[in-house]
Amino acid sequence: MPRQLFGTDGVRGRAGHFLTAELALSLARAAVARAQVQRPQVLIVRDTRESGEMLESAIAAGVTAAGGDALLGGVLPTPAAPLLVRRHGFELAAVISASHNPYEDNGIKLFASDGFKLDDDTEHAIEAELGKPLEPPAQLGSVRRFEGALEDYLHELQTRFSGLDLRGRKVLLDCANGATYRAAPEIFRRLGAEVQPIADRPDGRNINDRCGSTHLEAVVEQTKRGRFDLAFAFDGDGDRVLAIDREGEIVDGDELIALAAVHLRRSQRLPGNGVVVTVMTNFGFHTAMAQAGVEVASTAVGDRYVMDELRRRGWALGGEQSGHIIDLGFGPSGDGIASALLTLEALGGRDLHERDAMQKLPQRLVNIRAEDRAALATAMQDARVAAAIEREQAALHGRGRVLVRASGTEPLIRVMVEAPSAQETEAVCARLARIVEESIASGRSARLGVEEPSL
């Protein structure tokens, strides 16, 4: 049975509408009731959204109603939760965040005692318990502040990167008015960098508002104007990062993973000499990794799929173009701050602007909207679309690639092309997009009983 509440990254929606206090309480109560120990210890952390405190209280109520103890860690980046779960032996962690979404949204992510997100079967089981009467516990739990949570997370970072000397580095940090606003500047300062944070004054509503990794205009401009060596931009919950070099060029997740992979391979710290990325990863990445002797595995888009493949293969490094980078050598989730520090470790004092781990191919992505999911499926099954994809891919064989896929969240067909030149990339993408648009239009005409125009 498909999940109704849990998506690929927890439960997420409009706070107070879809994601209510009642739902948060019920989810927490059902999750804790499944614990195999008496009086489970549950860590709760959140980002800076104004709805965070409401949901924090609701989750704490659900935890204690099921006989667990709720430990309030306050505002922390999402990746701090799984690290602290492992360090202190907690049974569960709940992270309240909607990542890069606007402040009106919020979400709940649940992590198990091993630090990994709950698997599909467990999420199914929690959903199945909602609305059912639960046996009252022998004793109600308690709620208390978990003092020192931020310091514990900083200690984990400082221990991992103890050999990284950032003295002489002038670094700009865009904290997205989110969960990294304290942790990121502090760890960079402890490692010796000259730090200038921006978007580090959250007010409950300004998270991801024209700042952070999804809105790079301000940080790009300030990087160039302030003559910084480089900059990093995090998302609202701190599990993603993008970099900007001193000339204002954006360095995406593909390039950051390439830098890390080559560095870890050379230092013999890349398990399996392999890396996991998604189907959206730039063709130039694959070429560079082949030259560096690094095996590449590709998955569907989504960090959950990257994580599953890493664990299946016993590898450690993977991620997405969006800047969600996983290094299981450090922690069991994507960590924007750790990824930024790993980038600096990989550079070894070199200038990010002079990076040479990979050569990106020009990429063009076009989103074409269909009326609904049915129209989407019809177009994706159209023989004319399939023939066009095959024809263009054959022409680019060994030089680039095309990818046409249906969005998993919206009625969109995404047409992506990579080729050696921007001119060829644009031309191929335009041809494919035209065929897809015509397919959607002809399908609409057929449903309405209108004579289909010849193509």
C-alpha positions as CSV (number, residue, x, y, z in Angstrom):
1,M,0.0,0.0,0.0
2,P,1.5,3.4,-0.9
3,R,2.4,5.8,1.9
4,Q,-0.1,8.6,2.4
5,L,1.8,10.9,4.7
6,F,5.5,10.0,4.4
7,G,7.3,11.2,1.2
8,T,10.9,10.6,0.3
9,D,12.0,12.9,3.0
10,G,9.5,12.6,5.9
11,V,6.2,14.2,6.3
12,R,6.0,17.7,4.9
13,G,3.3,20.3,4.2
14,R,1.7,23.6,5.2
15,A,2.1,24.1,8.9
16,G,-1.2,24.4,10.8
17,H,-3.1,23.1,7.7
18,F,-1.8,19.8,6.6
19,L,0.9,19.4,9.3
20,T,-1.1,20.2,12.4
21,A,-0.2,19.8,16.1
22,E,-2.7,16.9,16.3
23,L,-0.9,15.1,13.4
24,A,2.5,15.7,14.9
25,L,1.4,14.4,18.3
26,S,-0.2,11.3,16.7
27,L,2.9,10.5,14.6
28,A,5.2,10.9,17.6
29,R,3.0,8.7,19.8
30,A,2.7,6.0,17.2
31,A,6.5,6.0,16.5
32,V,7.4,5.8,20.2
33,A,4.8,3.1,20.9
34,R,6.7,0.9,18.4
35,A,10.0,1.2,20.3
36,Q,11.3,-2.1,21.7
37,V,12.6,-0.6,24.9
38,Q,10.9,0.8,28.0
39,R,11.0,4.6,28.3
40,P,12.7,5.4,25.0
41,Q,14.8,8.5,24.8
42,V,13.7,10.8,21.9
43,L,15.7,13.8,20.7
44,I,13.8,16.6,19.1
45,V,15.5,19.4,17.1
46,R,14.1,22.0,14.7
47,D,14.9,24.8,12.3
48,T,14.0,28.4,12.7
49,R,10.4,28.5,11.3
50,E,7.8,30.1,13.5
51,S,5.7,26.9,13.5
52,G,8.7,25.0,15.0
53,E,7.9,25.6,18.6
54,M,4.2,24.5,18.1
55,L,5.3,21.2,16.5
56,E,8.1,20.7,19.0
57,S,5.5,20.9,21.8
58,A,3.2,18.5,20.0
59,I,5.8,15.9,19.3
60,A,7.0,16.1,22.9
61,A,3.4,15.5,24.0
62,G,3.2,12.5,21.8
63,V,6.5,11.1,23.0
64,T,5.5,11.4,26.7
65,A,2.0,10.1,26.1
66,A,3.6,6.9,24.8
67,G,5.9,6.6,27.8
68,G,9.1,8.1,26.3
69,D,11.3,11.0,27.4
70,A,11.4,14.0,25.0
71,L,14.8,15.7,24.9
72,L,14.6,19.2,23.4
73,G,17.7,20.1,21.5
74,G,16.5,23.4,20.2
75,V,17.6,24.8,16.8
76,L,20.1,22.6,15.1
77,P,21.0,21.5,11.6
78,T,19.2,18.3,10.6
79,P,22.5,16.3,10.3
80,A,23.2,17.0,14.0
81,A,20.3,14.7,15.0
82,P,21.6,11.4,13.7
83,L,25.1,12.2,15.0
84,L,23.7,12.8,18.5
85,V,21.4,9.8,18.4
86,R,24.5,7.6,17.8
87,R,26.7,9.4,20.3
88,H,24.2,9.3,23.2
89,G,22.4,6.0,22.4
90,F,18.9,7.5,21.9
91,E,16.2,5.4,20.5
92,L,14.8,8.0,18.1
93,A,15.2,11.5,16.8
94,A,12.6,13.8,15.3
95,V,13.7,16.7,13.2
96,I,11.2,19.5,12.6
97,S,12.0,21.2,9.3
98,A,10.9,21.7,5.7
99,S,14.4,22.1,4.4
100,H,14.5,24.6,1.5
101,N,10.8,25.3,1.5
102,P,9.3,28.7,2.5
103,Y,8.5,29.4,6.1
104,E,4.8,28.5,5.8
105,D,5.7,24.9,5.3
106,N,7.2,22.5,7.9
107,G,8.0,18.8,8.2
108,I,8.9,16.0,10.4
109,K,11.8,13.6,9.7
110,L,12.4,10.6,11.9
111,F,15.7,8.9,12.5
112,A,16.2,5.5,14.1
113,S,18.8,4.5,16.8
114,D,21.4,3.7,14.1
115,G,21.2,7.3,12.9
116,F,19.5,6.5,9.5
117,K,16.1,7.7,8.5
118,L,13.3,5.2,9.2
119,D,12.8,2.6,6.4
120,D,9.7,2.3,4.3
121,D,8.3,-0.6,6.3
122,T,8.5,1.3,9.6
123,E,6.9,4.4,8.1
124,H,4.1,2.2,6.8
125,A,3.6,0.7,10.2
126,I,3.5,4.2,11.9
127,E,0.9,5.4,9.5
128,A,-1.2,2.2,10.0
129,E,-1.3,3.0,13.8
130,L,-2.7,6.5,13.3
131,G,-6.3,6.8,14.5
132,K,-6.1,3.5,16.4
133,P,-6.4,3.5,20.2
134,L,-3.0,2.8,21.8
135,E,-2.5,1.1,25.1
136,P,-1.6,3.6,27.8
137,P,2.0,3.2,29.0
138,A,2.8,2.0,32.5
139,Q,4.3,5.4,33.2
140,L,4.1,8.7,31.3
141,G,7.4,10.1,30.1
142,S,9.0,13.5,30.8
143,V,10.1,16.6,28.8
144,R,13.5,18.2,29.4
145,R,16.0,20.5,27.7
146,F,18.9,18.6,26.2
147,E,21.7,21.0,27.2
148,G,24.9,21.1,25.2
149,A,23.4,19.7,21.9
150,L,25.0,22.4,19.8
151,E,28.4,21.9,21.5
152,D,28.2,18.2,20.9
153,Y,27.6,18.7,17.2
154,L,30.5,21.2,17.0
155,H,32.7,18.7,18.8
156,E,31.9,16.0,16.2
157,L,32.8,18.4,13.4
158,Q,36.0,19.6,15.1
159,T,37.1,16.1,15.8
160,R,36.6,15.0,12.1
161,F,38.4,18.1,10.7
162,S,41.0,18.5,13.4
163,G,43.8,18.6,10.8
164,L,42.1,21.3,8.7
165,D,43.8,24.7,9.2
166,L,41.8,27.6,7.8
167,R,44.0,30.4,9.0
168,G,44.3,33.0,6.2
169,R,41.0,31.9,4.5
170,K,38.4,34.7,4.2
171,V,35.1,32.9,4.0
172,L,31.5,34.2,3.4
173,L,28.7,31.9,4.8
174,D,25.1,32.3,3.8
175,C,23.1,30.6,6.6
176,A,19.7,31.0,4.9
177,N,18.3,32.4,8.2
178,G,18.0,28.7,9.1
179,A,19.4,26.0,11.3
180,T,23.1,26.7,10.5
181,Y,23.1,30.3,11.7
182,R,25.1,29.5,14.9
183,A,26.9,26.2,14.1
184,A,28.4,27.1,10.7
185,P,30.2,30.4,11.6
186,E,31.4,28.9,14.9
187,I,33.1,25.8,13.5
188,F,34.8,27.9,10.7
189,R,36.1,30.3,13.3
190,R,37.4,27.5,15.5
191,L,39.3,26.1,12.6
192,G,40.9,29.5,12.0
193,A,39.0,31.1,9.2
194,E,38.1,34.8,8.9
195,V,34.3,34.4,8.7
196,Q,31.6,36.8,7.6
197,P,28.1,35.3,8.0
198,I,25.0,36.6,6.2
199,A,21.3,35.6,6.5
200,D,22.2,34.7,10.1
201,R,19.3,36.6,11.9
202,P,16.3,34.3,11.7
203,D,12.9,35.8,12.7
204,G,10.7,32.8,12.1
205,R,9.6,33.9,8.6
206,N,12.8,34.8,6.7
207,I,14.2,31.3,6.4
208,N,15.2,30.7,2.7
209,D,13.8,34.1,1.8
210,R,16.0,35.4,-1.0
211,C,18.9,33.7,0.7
212,G,20.5,30.3,1.1
213,S,21.4,27.6,-1.5
214,T,18.2,28.1,-3.5
215,H,18.6,31.9,-3.8
216,L,22.2,32.6,-4.6
217,E,22.1,36.1,-6.0
218,A,23.0,38.0,-2.8
219,V,25.8,35.7,-1.7
220,V,27.3,35.7,-5.2
221,E,27.4,39.5,-5.3
222,Q,28.8,39.8,-1.8
223,T,31.5,37.2,-2.5
224,K,32.8,39.3,-5.4
225,R,32.3,42.7,-3.8
226,G,33.9,41.6,-0.5
227,R,36.9,39.9,-2.1
228,F,36.3,36.7,-0.2
229,D,38.3,33.6,-1.1
230,L,35.1,31.6,-1.4
231,A,31.6,31.3,0.0
232,F,29.2,28.6,1.1
233,A,25.4,28.7,1.0
234,F,23.4,26.3,3.1
235,D,19.7,25.5,2.9
236,G,17.2,26.0,5.7
237,D,17.9,22.8,7.6
238,G,21.6,22.6,6.8
239,D,21.8,19.3,4.9
240,R,22.7,20.9,1.6
241,V,25.5,23.3,0.5
242,L,26.6,25.0,-2.6
243,A,29.9,26.9,-3.0
244,I,30.8,30.2,-4.8
245,D,34.4,30.9,-5.9
246,R,36.1,34.3,-5.6
247,E,34.9,35.3,-9.1
248,G,31.3,34.6,-8.2
249,E,31.0,31.3,-10.1
250,I,28.6,28.8,-8.5
251,V,30.1,25.4,-7.7
252,D,27.3,22.8,-7.5
253,G,27.1,19.5,-5.9
254,D,28.5,17.6,-8.9
255,E,31.8,19.6,-8.6
256,L,31.9,19.4,-4.8
257,I,31.5,15.6,-4.9
258,A,34.1,15.3,-7.6
259,L,36.6,17.3,-5.5
260,A,35.8,15.1,-2.5
261,A,36.0,11.8,-4.4
262,V,39.4,12.6,-6.0
263,H,40.8,13.7,-2.6
264,L,39.5,10.7,-0.7
265,R,40.7,8.3,-3.4
266,R,44.2,9.8,-3.2
267,S,44.3,9.5,0.5
268,Q,42.9,5.9,0.4
269,R,39.7,6.9,2.3
270,L,37.2,6.2,-0.4
271,P,35.6,2.8,0.4
272,G,35.2,0.7,-2.7
273,N,36.8,3.4,-4.8
274,G,33.2,4.3,-5.7
275,V,30.7,7.1,-5.5
276,V,26.9,7.3,-5.9
277,V,25.2,10.1,-7.7
278,T,21.8,10.5,-9.5
279,V,20.7,10.5,-13.1
280,M,20.9,14.3,-13.1
281,T,24.6,14.4,-12.5
282,N,26.6,16.1,-15.2
283,F,28.2,13.9,-17.9
284,G,31.5,15.6,-17.2
285,F,31.5,14.1,-13.7
286,H,31.4,10.5,-15.2
287,T,34.3,11.3,-17.5
288,A,36.4,12.8,-14.7
289,M,35.7,9.9,-12.4
290,A,36.7,7.4,-15.0
291,Q,40.0,9.2,-15.5
292,A,40.5,9.2,-11.7
293,G,39.8,5.5,-11.3
294,V,36.6,6.0,-9.3
295,E,33.6,3.8,-10.1
296,V,30.2,5.6,-10.4
297,A,26.7,4.3,-9.7
298,S,23.6,6.3,-10.6
299,T,20.2,6.3,-8.9
300,A,16.9,8.0,-9.3
301,V,16.7,11.6,-8.0
302,G,16.5,11.8,-4.2
303,D,18.9,11.4,-1.3
304,R,17.0,8.4,0.0
305,Y,18.0,6.5,-3.2
306,V,21.6,7.6,-3.0
307,M,21.7,6.5,0.6
308,D,20.2,3.1,-0.1
309,E,22.7,2.5,-2.9
310,L,25.6,3.5,-0.7
311,R,24.6,1.1,2.0
312,R,24.0,-1.7,-0.4
313,R,27.4,-1.3,-2.0
314,G,29.3,-0.6,1.2
315,W,30.5,2.8,-0.2
316,A,30.7,6.1,1.7
317,L,30.5,9.1,-0.7
318,G,27.5,10.2,-2.7
319,G,25.1,13.0,-3.4
320,E,23.1,15.2,-5.7
321,Q,23.7,18.2,-8.0
322,S,21.6,20.2,-5.5
323,G,24.4,20.1,-2.9
324,H,23.0,17.3,-0.8
325,I,26.3,15.4,-0.1
326,I,26.6,12.3,2.0
327,D,29.9,11.1,3.6
328,L,29.2,8.0,5.7
329,G,32.7,8.3,6.9
330,F,31.5,11.2,9.0
331,G,27.7,10.7,9.6
332,P,24.6,8.9,8.4
333,S,23.0,11.8,6.5
334,G,23.8,14.7,4.2
335,D,25.6,17.5,6.1
336,G,26.1,20.9,4.5
337,I,28.6,22.1,7.1
338,A,30.7,18.9,6.9
339,S,30.6,19.0,3.1
340,A,31.9,22.6,3.1
341,L,34.8,21.6,5.3
342,L,35.4,18.5,3.2
343,T,35.7,20.8,0.2
344,L,38.3,22.9,1.9
345,E,40.2,19.8,3.0
346,A,40.1,18.5,-0.6
347,L,41.4,21.8,-1.9
348,G,44.4,21.6,0.5
349,G,45.0,25.3,0.4
350,R,44.4,25.7,-3.3
351,D,42.0,28.3,-4.8
352,L,38.5,27.0,-5.5
353,H,38.5,29.1,-8.7
354,E,41.4,27.0,-10.0
355,R,39.5,23.7,-9.3
356,D,40.2,20.9,-11.8
357,A,38.4,17.8,-10.5
358,M,36.0,17.8,-13.4
359,Q,35.0,19.7,-16.5
360,K,31.3,20.4,-16.7
361,L,29.5,20.0,-19.9
362,P,26.9,22.8,-20.8
363,Q,23.5,21.6,-19.5
364,R,20.0,22.7,-20.4
365,L,16.9,21.7,-18.4
366,V,13.4,22.5,-19.6
367,N,10.2,21.7,-17.7
368,I,7.1,21.0,-19.8
369,R,3.8,21.0,-18.0
370,A,1.0,18.5,-18.6
371,E,-2.6,18.7,-17.5
372,D,-2.4,15.9,-15.0
373,R,-0.5,12.7,-14.2
374,A,-2.5,10.7,-16.8
375,A,-1.4,13.1,-19.6
376,L,2.1,12.9,-18.3
377,A,2.1,9.1,-18.6
378,T,0.6,9.2,-22.1
379,A,3.3,11.5,-23.3
380,M,6.1,9.4,-21.7
381,Q,4.8,6.3,-23.5
382,D,4.5,8.0,-26.9
383,A,6.6,6.2,-29.5
384,R,7.4,9.5,-31.2
385,V,9.0,10.8,-28.0
386,A,10.9,7.6,-27.5
387,A,12.2,7.7,-31.1
388,A,13.4,11.3,-30.7
389,I,15.2,10.5,-27.4
390,E,16.9,7.5,-29.1
391,R,17.9,9.6,-32.1
392,E,19.4,12.5,-30.1
393,Q,21.2,10.1,-27.7
394,A,22.8,8.2,-30.5
395,A,24.0,11.5,-32.0
396,L,25.6,12.4,-28.7
397,H,27.0,9.0,-27.9
398,G,30.3,9.4,-26.0
399,R,30.1,13.2,-26.1
400,G,27.0,14.0,-24.0
401,R,23.6,12.7,-23.1
402,V,19.8,13.4,-23.0
403,L,17.4,12.6,-20.1
404,V,13.7,12.9,-20.4
405,R,11.8,12.0,-17.3
406,A,8.5,12.6,-15.5
407,S,8.6,14.6,-12.3
408,G,7.8,12.6,-9.2
409,T,6.0,15.5,-7.5
410,E,4.4,17.6,-10.2
411,P,2.8,17.0,-13.6
412,L,6.0,18.0,-15.5
413,I,8.2,16.3,-18.0
414,R,11.8,17.4,-17.5
415,V,13.9,17.5,-20.6
416,M,17.7,17.7,-19.8
417,V,20.5,17.8,-22.4
418,E,24.3,17.9,-22.0
419,A,26.6,18.4,-25.0
420,P,30.1,19.7,-25.6
421,S,28.9,23.2,-26.6
422,A,26.2,25.5,-25.4
423,Q,24.9,25.9,-28.9
424,E,24.5,22.1,-29.5
425,T,22.9,21.7,-26.0
426,E,20.3,24.4,-26.7
427,A,19.5,23.0,-30.2
428,V,19.1,19.4,-29.0
429,C,17.0,20.5,-26.0
430,A,14.7,22.6,-28.2
431,R,14.1,19.7,-30.6
432,L,13.2,17.3,-27.8
433,A,11.1,19.8,-26.0
434,R,9.1,20.5,-29.2
435,I,8.4,16.8,-29.7
436,V,7.2,16.4,-26.1
437,E,5.0,19.5,-26.3
438,E,3.4,18.2,-29.5
439,S,2.8,14.8,-27.9
440,I,1.1,16.4,-24.9
441,A,-1.0,18.6,-27.3
442,S,-2.0,15.7,-29.5
443,G,-3.0,13.7,-26.4
444,R,-5.2,16.6,-25.3
445,S,-6.8,16.8,-28.7
446,A,-7.6,13.1,-28.7
447,R,-9.2,13.3,-25.3
448,L,-11.4,16.2,-26.5
449,G,-12.3,14.5,-29.7
450,V,-10.5,17.1,-31.8
451,E,-8.8,16.0,-35.1
452,E,-5.1,15.7,-34.4
453,P,-2.8,17.9,-36.5
454,S,-0.1,16.2,-38.5
455,L,3.4,16.5,-37.0
